[in-house]
Amino acid sequence: MSILDILRKKRDKQTLSRTEIETLVQGITNKSVADYQVSAFLMAAFLNGLSLEETTDLTRAMAFSGETLDLSGIEGIKVDKHSTGGVGDKVTLVLAPLVASTGLVVAKLSGRGLGHTGGTVDKFEAVPGFQTSLSNEHFFDQLRRIGVAVAGQTQNLAPADKTLYALRDVTATVESIPLIVASVLSKKIAAGADVVVLDIKYGSGAFMPTKAAAQELAKQMVAVGQRLNRSVSVLLSDMDQPLGIGVGHTLEVEEAIDTLRGQGPADLNEVVLTLGAMQLVGGGKAEDLEAGKTLLQHQINSGKALIKFREMLLAQGGDPNVTDNYSLMPQASIMEELKAPQSGYIHRLEALKVGEAVRSLGGGRFNKDQQLDLAVGVKLHKKRGEAVQAGEVLATLHANDPDKLAAARAELAAAYVIQPDAPGHSDTLIGDIIWATP
């Protein structure tokens, strides 16, 4: 069957067979299928959906489209975590060294930013010299020596996903649940971890706009994982407002270091401790979530987590001195404060608009080849539920290009909704936990 037959079949809302999906993925991998044809498939899948069987077949085909990592020769339980993305989501920067400091092996493959959300690989590159393009030999050796490595996806590991991941960003198909499932789980299967924990976010700054949509994605993740004999657990967390206070690459690395010192914002700390505790339970290091959180907090308080972070930086060519001197990372030349236009309470701080402001400054991509400005971003001084006085500083924009500042300023101002009365509801950051199906 030709690629045109496959595209026509999916266009007409028919179900693709396993053989047809494998043919498509093989063509994506060997480049016999052009980018515009891949884009046509993505849009057809977005509009018409994929069945659970199609999603499973797509995940399997993508996972084995290249080489796979065999981590069985590395002593210890291997754990991995993935987030569906959000604004200010610097969790991996904290979680990877923190969990590794307990003795679990954290083998983490991460991606670059999609749309208004940041990517872990991009954020780590704010550290001078830090390398995310690691050979398999380096990756394995580092895991044996220090128990943690965070690397970008290589050309040979799930290579079909690399093409699909980039094209989803520029074809308005990022939000498709089956495509997200296949993208995430194919990399996790290819990467060979024993325990996989997913952080699925919902709200204005996430790909899943509602908790109900996030729950549907979580169910599909667990179901596909089970069908492929993988244990997958899911945390649902709120991304209606940014996570933490820093949005932008350097700012997020700074905040991650603060958190490893025990001085991070409460919301980031809560997500990190919950995800980490889920990994500890799955890896046999803790009996339940509370025991896991207690152990992780001890690792932070004792300084062991920050030591592991510095070891990871050094092992990957980064300058560990950034933990004591943030100015070693890219710094913005312009600082502009956004002040409250009126007194009252912050009822909304829309993560999407904050993310769009950072992208307008040059900190996010409009196309897959765009170079990022790692210094720019937004630091939030006031968040949802807090009282403010007219003229009080809500946030600070970090910029390098005056021409980009006006659009970013307007987007950031639109993110804040201030009302005279206090909001009548309390925030719930953690939405639910869905454990792997036995």
C-alpha positions as CSV (number, residue, x, y, z in Angstrom):
1,M,0.0,0.0,0.0
2,S,1.3,3.4,-0.9
3,I,1.6,6.4,1.4
4,L,-1.2,8.1,-0.6
5,D,-3.5,5.2,0.1
6,I,-2.7,5.4,3.8
7,L,-3.3,9.1,3.9
8,R,-6.5,8.8,2.0
9,K,-7.7,6.0,4.3
10,K,-7.1,8.1,7.5
11,R,-8.6,11.2,5.8
12,D,-11.7,9.2,5.2
13,K,-11.9,8.2,8.9
14,Q,-11.0,4.6,8.4
15,T,-8.9,2.5,10.8
16,L,-5.3,1.8,9.8
17,S,-3.9,-1.7,10.2
18,R,-0.7,-2.4,12.1
19,T,1.1,-3.1,8.8
20,E,-0.1,0.3,7.4
21,I,1.1,2.1,10.4
22,E,4.5,0.3,10.4
23,T,4.8,1.2,6.7
24,L,4.1,4.9,7.5
25,V,6.6,5.0,10.4
26,Q,9.2,3.2,8.3
27,G,8.8,5.9,5.6
28,I,9.1,8.7,8.1
29,T,12.3,7.1,9.5
30,N,14.0,6.6,6.1
31,K,12.7,9.9,4.8
32,S,10.9,8.3,1.8
33,V,7.8,10.1,3.2
34,A,8.1,13.8,2.8
35,D,7.4,16.3,5.6
36,Y,4.3,17.6,3.9
37,Q,2.9,14.0,3.7
38,V,3.7,13.5,7.4
39,S,1.9,16.8,8.1
40,A,-1.1,15.5,6.2
41,F,-1.2,12.4,8.4
42,L,-0.8,14.5,11.6
43,M,-3.8,16.7,10.6
44,A,-5.9,13.7,9.6
45,A,-5.1,12.0,12.9
46,F,-5.8,15.2,14.8
47,L,-9.2,15.7,13.1
48,N,-10.4,12.1,12.9
49,G,-8.6,10.5,15.9
50,L,-6.9,7.2,16.3
51,S,-8.4,4.1,17.9
52,L,-6.7,2.6,21.0
53,E,-5.4,-0.2,18.7
54,E,-4.0,2.4,16.2
55,T,-2.4,4.3,19.0
56,T,-0.8,1.2,20.4
57,D,0.5,0.2,17.0
58,L,1.8,3.7,16.3
59,T,3.6,3.8,19.7
60,R,5.2,0.4,19.1
61,A,6.3,1.2,15.6
62,M,7.8,4.5,16.7
63,A,9.5,2.9,19.7
64,F,11.3,0.4,17.5
65,S,11.9,2.7,14.6
66,G,15.5,2.9,15.6
67,E,17.8,1.5,18.3
68,T,16.6,0.9,21.8
69,L,18.5,1.3,25.1
70,D,19.1,-1.8,27.1
71,L,19.6,-0.6,30.7
72,S,19.6,-4.1,32.2
73,G,23.4,-4.1,32.6
74,I,23.2,-1.1,34.9
75,E,22.7,-2.0,38.6
76,G,19.7,-0.7,40.3
77,I,16.1,0.3,39.5
78,K,15.9,2.7,36.5
79,V,13.2,5.4,36.6
80,D,12.0,8.0,34.2
81,K,9.6,10.9,34.2
82,H,7.9,12.9,31.5
83,S,5.7,16.0,31.6
84,T,3.3,16.9,28.9
85,G,4.6,20.4,29.1
86,G,3.6,23.7,30.7
87,V,4.7,27.2,31.5
88,G,7.5,27.4,34.1
89,D,7.8,23.6,34.3
90,K,11.3,23.1,35.4
91,V,10.5,20.0,37.4
92,T,13.1,17.7,35.7
93,L,15.9,20.0,36.6
94,V,15.1,19.4,40.3
95,L,13.6,15.9,40.2
96,A,16.4,14.1,38.3
97,P,19.2,14.8,40.7
98,L,16.9,14.7,43.8
99,V,15.7,11.2,43.1
100,A,19.1,10.0,42.0
101,S,20.5,11.1,45.4
102,T,18.3,8.4,47.0
103,G,20.0,5.6,45.0
104,L,17.6,5.1,42.2
105,V,19.0,5.4,38.7
106,V,17.4,8.3,36.7
107,A,17.8,7.8,33.0
108,K,16.1,10.8,31.4
109,L,15.7,11.6,27.8
110,S,14.2,15.0,27.2
111,G,13.0,17.2,24.3
112,R,13.1,20.8,23.3
113,G,10.3,23.4,23.7
114,L,7.0,23.1,21.9
115,G,5.0,26.3,21.2
116,H,4.6,28.4,24.3
117,T,6.1,25.7,26.6
118,G,9.7,25.3,27.4
119,G,11.8,22.2,26.9
120,T,14.2,20.6,29.4
121,V,17.0,20.3,26.9
122,D,16.8,24.0,26.1
123,K,16.8,25.0,29.8
124,F,19.9,23.0,30.6
125,E,21.7,24.7,27.8
126,A,21.6,27.9,29.8
127,V,24.3,26.3,31.9
128,P,27.7,27.1,30.2
129,G,29.1,24.0,28.5
130,F,26.3,21.7,29.4
131,Q,26.0,19.0,26.8
132,T,22.7,17.1,26.2
133,S,23.9,15.3,23.0
134,L,25.4,12.2,24.7
135,S,26.7,9.0,23.1
136,N,25.2,5.8,24.4
137,E,28.6,5.0,25.9
138,H,28.7,8.3,27.8
139,F,25.0,7.9,28.8
140,F,25.6,4.4,30.2
141,D,28.9,5.3,31.9
142,Q,27.4,8.3,33.6
143,L,24.5,6.3,34.9
144,R,26.9,3.8,36.4
145,R,29.1,6.5,37.9
146,I,26.6,9.0,39.4
147,G,23.2,7.4,38.8
148,V,21.7,10.2,36.7
149,A,21.9,11.5,33.1
150,V,19.6,13.9,31.2
151,A,20.1,13.8,27.5
152,G,18.4,14.9,24.3
153,Q,16.8,12.4,22.1
154,T,19.4,11.0,19.7
155,Q,18.9,10.5,16.0
156,N,18.9,6.7,16.4
157,L,16.5,6.4,19.4
158,A,12.8,6.6,18.2
159,P,13.9,8.6,15.2
160,A,10.4,8.7,13.8
161,D,9.2,10.6,16.8
162,K,11.9,13.2,16.3
163,T,10.3,14.1,13.0
164,L,6.8,13.9,14.2
165,Y,7.6,15.9,17.4
166,A,9.0,18.8,15.4
167,L,6.2,18.9,12.8
168,R,3.5,18.7,15.4
169,D,4.7,22.0,16.8
170,V,4.3,23.8,13.4
171,T,1.1,22.2,12.2
172,A,-1.2,22.9,15.1
173,T,-1.5,19.2,16.0
174,V,0.3,19.2,19.3
175,E,-2.9,18.7,21.4
176,S,-3.9,15.4,19.8
177,I,-4.2,12.8,22.6
178,P,-3.2,9.7,20.5
179,L,-0.2,11.6,19.1
180,I,0.9,12.7,22.6
181,V,0.5,9.1,23.9
182,A,2.6,7.7,21.0
183,S,5.2,10.4,21.3
184,V,5.7,10.1,25.0
185,L,5.5,6.3,25.4
186,S,7.6,5.5,22.3
187,K,10.5,7.3,23.8
188,K,10.0,5.7,27.2
189,I,9.8,2.2,25.7
190,A,12.9,2.9,23.6
191,A,14.7,4.3,26.6
192,G,14.2,1.1,28.7
193,A,13.3,2.5,32.1
194,D,11.8,0.1,34.7
195,V,9.5,2.7,36.3
196,V,7.8,5.5,34.3
197,V,5.9,8.3,35.9
198,L,4.1,10.9,33.8
199,D,3.0,14.4,34.8
200,I,0.0,15.3,32.7
201,K,-0.9,19.0,33.1
202,Y,-4.2,20.7,32.4
203,G,-5.3,24.4,32.3
204,S,-4.7,27.4,30.1
205,G,-0.9,26.8,29.9
206,A,-1.1,23.0,29.1
207,F,-1.9,21.1,26.0
208,M,-4.9,19.6,27.9
209,P,-7.2,22.6,28.6
210,T,-9.4,20.8,31.1
211,K,-9.0,18.2,33.9
212,A,-11.4,15.9,32.0
213,A,-9.1,16.0,28.9
214,A,-6.1,15.3,31.1
215,Q,-7.9,12.3,32.6
216,E,-8.7,10.9,29.2
217,L,-5.0,11.3,28.2
218,A,-3.9,9.6,31.4
219,K,-6.3,6.7,30.8
220,Q,-4.9,6.2,27.3
221,M,-1.3,6.4,28.6
222,V,-1.9,3.7,31.2
223,A,-4.0,1.5,28.7
224,V,-1.3,1.7,26.0
225,G,1.4,1.1,28.5
226,Q,-0.4,-2.0,29.7
227,R,-0.9,-3.3,26.2
228,L,2.8,-2.9,25.6
229,N,3.8,-4.5,28.9
230,R,5.0,-1.3,30.5
231,S,4.1,0.0,34.0
232,V,3.0,3.6,33.7
233,S,1.7,5.8,36.5
234,V,0.3,9.3,36.1
235,L,0.0,12.5,38.1
236,L,-2.5,15.1,37.0
237,S,-1.5,18.6,38.0
238,D,-2.9,22.1,37.4
239,M,-1.3,24.4,34.8
240,D,-3.9,27.2,34.7
241,Q,-1.2,29.5,36.1
242,P,2.6,29.0,35.6
243,L,4.5,26.6,37.9
244,G,6.8,28.5,40.2
245,I,7.8,32.1,39.7
246,G,10.4,32.0,36.8
247,V,9.5,31.5,33.2
248,G,12.4,31.4,30.8
249,H,15.5,29.3,30.5
250,T,18.1,31.0,32.8
251,L,15.3,32.0,35.3
252,E,14.1,28.5,35.5
253,V,17.6,27.0,36.1
254,E,18.0,29.6,38.9
255,E,14.7,28.6,40.5
256,A,15.6,24.9,40.2
257,I,18.8,25.5,42.1
258,D,16.9,27.5,44.7
259,T,14.5,24.5,45.1
260,L,17.3,22.0,45.5
261,R,18.5,24.3,48.3
262,G,15.1,24.2,50.0
263,Q,14.3,27.7,49.0
264,G,12.0,27.1,46.0
265,P,8.3,28.2,45.7
266,A,5.8,26.0,47.4
267,D,3.9,24.9,44.3
268,L,7.1,23.7,42.5
269,N,8.2,21.9,45.6
270,E,4.8,20.1,45.9
271,V,4.9,18.8,42.3
272,V,8.5,17.7,42.6
273,L,8.0,15.8,45.9
274,T,4.8,14.1,44.7
275,L,6.4,12.9,41.4
276,G,9.6,11.9,43.2
277,A,7.6,10.0,45.8
278,M,5.7,8.1,43.1
279,Q,9.1,7.1,41.6
280,L,10.4,6.0,45.0
281,V,7.2,3.9,45.6
282,G,7.6,2.3,42.1
283,G,11.3,1.7,42.7
284,G,10.8,0.1,46.1
285,K,12.5,2.9,48.0
286,A,9.4,4.0,49.9
287,E,6.2,2.3,51.1
288,D,3.9,5.1,50.3
289,L,3.8,8.7,49.1
290,E,4.3,10.3,52.5
291,A,7.3,8.2,53.3
292,G,8.7,9.1,49.8
293,K,8.2,12.8,50.4
294,T,9.9,12.6,53.8
295,L,12.9,11.0,52.3
296,L,13.1,13.5,49.4
297,Q,12.8,16.4,51.8
298,H,15.7,15.0,53.8
299,Q,17.8,14.8,50.7
300,I,17.1,18.5,50.1
301,N,17.7,19.6,53.7
302,S,21.0,17.6,53.9
303,G,22.4,19.2,50.7
304,K,22.7,15.8,49.0
305,A,20.3,16.7,46.2
306,L,22.3,19.8,45.3
307,I,25.5,17.9,45.4
308,K,24.1,15.4,42.9
309,F,23.0,18.3,40.7
310,R,26.5,19.6,40.6
311,E,27.9,16.1,39.8
312,M,25.4,15.9,36.9
313,L,26.5,19.3,35.5
314,L,30.2,18.4,35.7
315,A,29.6,14.9,34.1
316,Q,27.9,16.6,31.1
317,G,30.5,19.4,30.6
318,G,28.5,22.1,32.5
319,D,30.0,24.6,34.9
320,P,28.9,23.6,38.4
321,N,29.8,27.1,39.7
322,V,26.4,28.3,38.4
323,T,25.0,27.0,41.6
324,D,26.8,29.8,43.5
325,N,26.9,32.4,40.7
326,Y,23.8,32.8,38.6
327,S,25.5,35.5,36.5
328,L,27.5,32.8,34.7
329,M,24.4,32.0,32.8
330,P,22.9,34.2,30.0
331,Q,21.5,37.5,31.4
332,A,19.0,39.9,30.0
333,S,20.1,43.5,29.3
334,I,16.6,45.0,29.9
335,M,14.5,44.7,33.0
336,E,11.0,46.2,32.9
337,E,8.4,46.0,35.7
338,L,4.7,45.3,35.1
339,K,2.7,47.1,37.8
340,A,-0.9,46.5,38.9
341,P,-3.3,49.0,37.3
342,Q,-5.7,48.7,40.3
343,S,-6.0,47.4,43.8
344,G,-7.7,44.1,44.5
345,Y,-7.0,40.4,44.3
346,I,-5.6,38.3,41.5
347,H,-8.4,36.1,40.2
348,R,-6.5,34.7,37.2
349,L,-2.9,34.5,36.0
350,E,-3.3,32.7,32.6
351,A,-0.3,30.5,32.0
352,L,-0.8,30.5,28.2
353,K,-0.5,34.3,28.0
354,V,2.6,34.3,30.2
355,G,4.1,31.6,27.9
356,E,3.2,33.7,24.9
357,A,4.9,36.7,26.4
358,V,8.1,34.8,26.9
359,R,7.9,33.4,23.3
360,S,7.5,37.0,22.0
361,L,10.6,38.0,23.8
362,G,12.5,35.3,22.0
363,G,12.3,32.6,24.6
364,G,10.0,30.2,22.7
365,R,9.8,28.9,19.1
366,F,7.5,30.0,16.3
367,N,9.2,27.4,14.0
368,K,11.2,24.3,14.6
369,D,14.6,25.8,13.5
370,Q,14.3,29.0,15.6
371,Q,17.3,29.8,17.9
372,L,16.2,30.7,21.4
373,D,17.3,33.6,23.6
374,L,18.1,31.8,26.8
375,A,18.3,35.0,28.9
376,V,14.8,36.4,28.4
377,G,11.8,35.6,30.4
378,V,9.3,36.7,33.1
379,K,9.7,36.6,36.9
380,L,6.3,36.6,38.7
381,H,6.1,38.5,41.9
382,K,2.3,38.0,42.4
383,K,0.2,35.0,41.6
384,R,-3.4,33.8,41.8
385,G,-5.3,34.6,45.0
386,E,-2.8,37.3,46.3
387,A,-3.8,40.8,47.2
388,V,-2.2,43.7,45.3
389,Q,-2.2,47.5,45.6
390,A,-2.4,49.8,42.6
391,G,1.2,50.4,41.3
392,E,2.6,47.3,43.0
393,V,4.9,45.2,40.9
394,L,3.2,42.1,39.5
395,A,6.1,40.7,37.4
396,T,9.4,41.7,35.8
397,L,10.1,41.2,32.1
398,H,13.7,40.2,31.2
399,A,14.4,41.2,27.6
400,N,17.2,41.8,25.2
401,D,15.3,43.3,22.2
402,P,13.3,46.6,22.8
403,D,11.3,45.9,19.6
404,K,10.0,42.6,21.1
405,L,9.1,44.1,24.5
406,A,5.9,45.9,23.6
407,A,4.1,42.7,22.4
408,A,5.4,40.8,25.4
409,R,4.3,43.5,27.8
410,A,0.7,43.5,26.4
411,E,0.5,39.7,26.6
412,L,1.8,39.6,30.2
413,A,-0.6,42.4,31.2
414,A,-3.5,40.4,29.7
415,A,-2.5,37.4,31.7
416,Y,-3.5,39.1,35.0
417,V,-7.2,39.5,36.0
418,I,-7.6,41.6,39.1
419,Q,-11.0,41.9,40.9
420,P,-12.0,43.9,43.9
421,D,-13.0,41.0,46.1
422,A,-11.0,38.0,47.2
423,P,-11.6,34.8,45.1
424,G,-14.1,32.4,46.7
425,H,-12.2,29.2,45.8
426,S,-8.9,27.7,46.9
427,D,-6.3,26.4,44.4
428,T,-5.9,22.6,43.9
429,L,-2.5,21.9,42.4
430,I,-2.6,18.1,42.4
431,G,-5.6,16.9,40.5
432,D,-5.3,13.1,40.8
433,I,-2.9,10.2,40.7
434,I,-3.6,7.2,38.5
435,W,-1.4,4.2,39.3
436,A,-0.2,1.7,36.8
437,T,-2.6,-1.1,36.1
438,P,-1.3,-4.5,37.4
